[in-house]
Amino acid sequence: MQCPKCHKNETGVIDSREEEQAIRRRRECLSCGFRYTTYERIEATNLRIIKKDGIRELFDRDKVLKGILKACEKREISQEEIDKCVSKIESQLSEICKKEIPSKLIGELVMKELKKIDKVAYIRFASVYRDFADIESFENEIHKVLKRRR
């Protein structure tokens, strides 16, 4: 493993922990002492996503992560919570045991997880994902969230 700071190949593992669908490793560069975290994940190479327009592409965990990060921007949600959310979604997708999954399902899983951790992030994601056409659509979704809280 190459150090991201000094680019030397002399690193050691300080700590390893199993997480959902990954192994988290704390590493330290033996040359400069810089500490960083790496993740080892099972690569879901067989999983293909069927997009709205019918195009098929390989599942990309980073796309899910970027969407969630955008929705959670300027919210008090830790990176650890976001990583757990993405891992949970990835785990749910692998449990489906299909080689092709509609992108709609991924969007629904993301909204389900975001609703649990932050309602504002959920509304942000839903507004883009569901492509709200007007303020009334946005308002209706907010009312649905508020009704469930009562």
FENQUIKA-V308632 format. One record per residue. N is the residue number from 1. PSI is psi in whole degrees, 0 to 359 (999 if undefined). OMEGA is omega in whole degrees, 0 to 359 (NA if undefined). NEAR is the number of other C-alpha atoms within 12 Angstrom. Layout:
BEGIN
N;PSI;OMEGA;NEAR, N;PSI;OMEGA;NEAR
END
This chain:
BEGIN
1;131;182;23, 2;135;179;22, 3;130;180;24, 4;345;182;21, 5;306;184;19, 6;353;176;18, 7;19;175;16, 8;156;183;18, 9;12;183;17, 10;90;179;20, 11;157;177;27, 12;153;178;25, 13;125;180;23, 14;319;185;19, 15;143;174;17, 16;137;178;17, 17;139;176;18, 18;135;174;17, 19;176;178;21, 20;118;177;22, 21;16;181;27, 22;163;170;23, 23;124;180;18, 24;128;180;23, 25;130;172;23, 26;127;183;22, 27;156;176;27, 28;134;177;27, 29;128;180;25, 30;345;179;21, 31;307;186;18, 32;349;178;20, 33;2;180;20, 34;135;178;23, 35;141;181;23, 36;168;183;23, 37;138;173;25, 38;159;178;25, 39;137;172;24, 40;126;182;19, 41;152;172;19, 42;127;182;18, 43;124;180;17, 44;69;186;23, 45;335;184;16, 46;345;186;19, 47;120;179;27, 48;145;182;25, 49;133;176;30, 50;111;182;21, 51;170;182;19, 52;321;183;16, 53;6;177;11, 54;350;179;14, 55;140;179;14, 56;137;176;19, 57;161;179;21, 58;145;177;22, 59;135;180;28, 60;105;181;24, 61;323;182;30, 62;329;177;16, 63;319;177;20, 64;314;180;32, 65;314;181;30, 66;319;178;19, 67;318;179;28, 68;318;178;44, 69;319;179;29, 70;317;180;23, 71;329;184;32, 72;3;182;31, 73;133;179;21, 74;23;174;13, 75;157;181;21, 76;69;179;17, 77;125;184;24, 78;156;177;17, 79;326;179;17, 80;317;177;17, 81;318;180;22, 82;316;179;32, 83;320;178;29, 84;320;179;26, 85;311;181;35, 86;318;179;36, 87;320;179;32, 88;318;178;27, 89;315;179;32, 90;319;178;35, 91;316;179;25, 92;322;179;23, 93;320;181;33, 94;333;179;25, 95;341;180;15, 96;332;176;16, 97;35;173;15, 98;151;179;16, 99;337;179;20, 100;134;183;26, 101;134;177;30, 102;142;180;26, 103;333;179;28, 104;321;180;20, 105;318;179;22, 106;316;178;36, 107;318;179;32, 108;320;178;22, 109;319;178;30, 110;314;180;42, 111;320;180;36, 112;316;181;26, 113;319;179;32, 114;323;180;38, 115;327;180;29, 116;326;187;21, 117;331;181;25, 118;118;183;28, 119;324;180;28, 120;317;177;28, 121;321;177;32, 122;311;181;36, 123;319;178;36, 124;311;181;30, 125;315;182;34, 126;323;182;35, 127;325;177;25, 128;313;184;21, 129;315;182;25, 130;357;175;19, 131;60;180;16, 132;127;183;19, 133;334;183;14, 134;175;182;13, 135;331;180;12, 136;320;178;12, 137;317;179;18, 138;313;181;24, 139;318;179;17, 140;319;180;18, 141;321;178;27, 142;318;179;24, 143;322;177;16, 144;316;180;17, 145;317;180;24, 146;321;179;15, 147;322;181;10, 148;335;180;12, 149;334;185;11, 150;999;NA;7
END
